[in-house]
Amino acid sequence: MLALTVLVFLSGITVPLISTLVKVRKSSEVFYQDEIGLYQLQLELALHDIEEVNYESIVYHKNGDTFILHIVNDKLLSQPGSEDFIHGISEAFFEVEDTVIYLSFSRQGKQLRFPIGYCEEQ
C-alpha cells in the first residue's frame, strides 16, 4: 500500500514536469529556427540592392532579377522562387527606422522585432 501511494505521488509530480519540458523543447526549437532564418535573411539583404521597403514587403535586386520578400502561406518567402526564411507566421511587417530595416512578427503570443538590414531613408 505504501509503495502504491509513493508511486501515485511521484506520477503526480512527473507528468506535469514532463509536459513542461516538452513545451520548452518545442519553443526552443522554433526560436532556434527563427534565429537561423533571420541570419540567412540578413545575409541575403546585405549582399543585394534594396529598392523598396513597405509595410508588407521588401523589393530587392539579385543577379539582375527583382525579388519580393513577403508572407505567403504562413512563410516569409523571397520570390520568384521560394527561398523560405521563417515559417509558421501568418503576419509580419517591415519598417524603416533611421536607415535600419526591422521585421516584426508574433510567435507563441510574443511580439518579436528584429533588425534585418540597412537601406537609404524611404
Helices and strands as residue ranges (DSSP letters): H 2-46, E 49-53, E 58-62, E 65-72, E 75-79, E 83-87, E 92-97, E 100-107, E 110-118
